[in-house]
Amino acid sequence: MKIAVIGYGSLIWDLDDLEPKVSGAWQRGTGPAMPVEFARVSPKRKQALVLVIHQEVPAPSTTSYIMSTRTSLDEVIEDLAARERTDLDHIGHATRGGKSYSRNDGVAETAGQWLDDTGLDAAVWTDLDGNFDDHTGGSFSHEAGLSYLRTLSGQSLFEAWQYITYAPAETDTPFRRFLSTDSWWNSLDYNRDQGGGW
């Protein structure tokens, strides 16, 4: 089987322990379109907002993909779960003309159609749930996301700025565009090139 690993966030610049299990370069902006947004609070990244599949996004973003060296779908799912430090239920997958799984409606179907178009056999992706509500007590919105970011300071704020600023350029989410017009967000200066994503 030819199995693709789909990425839309930090996986693209930080394969971590997945690196020896993939080959070739990322095919940037040529993966299936997925509704992703910075709607998850990440303990791993010091409470920064990170990308997650978020069904309320009005327009999906393009994703990227890299090829696994494995030929077993179950092994690729396990590889990605290990990299994400999560369980198998948080890894979505689709096969061409076969089984699929996602916690989010329509995402597996979109990935399956993409497989039909590319001729690849299967694909896997990170399928974590959005937890913004759990951490803040309110639903995610542009204003709520900005208000949350303004509660961060020190290393947590830097981590949030870095993750959003250097997320893949093709991950052009509504919240990212909203932040680009906010004077407080634009005033943050960590002495780094703010010219675009990875």
Secondary structure, DSSP 8 states (H G I E B T S, - for coil): --EEEEESSGGGT--GGGGGGEEEEEETT-S--B-EEEEEEEGGGTTEEEEEE-TT-SS-B--EEEEES-S-HHHHHHHHHHHHT--GGGEEEEETTS-EE-SSTTHHHHHHHHHHHH--SEEEEE-----HHHHHSS---HHHHHHHHTT--HHHHHHHHHHHHHS-TT---HHHHHHTT-HHHHH---SS--S---
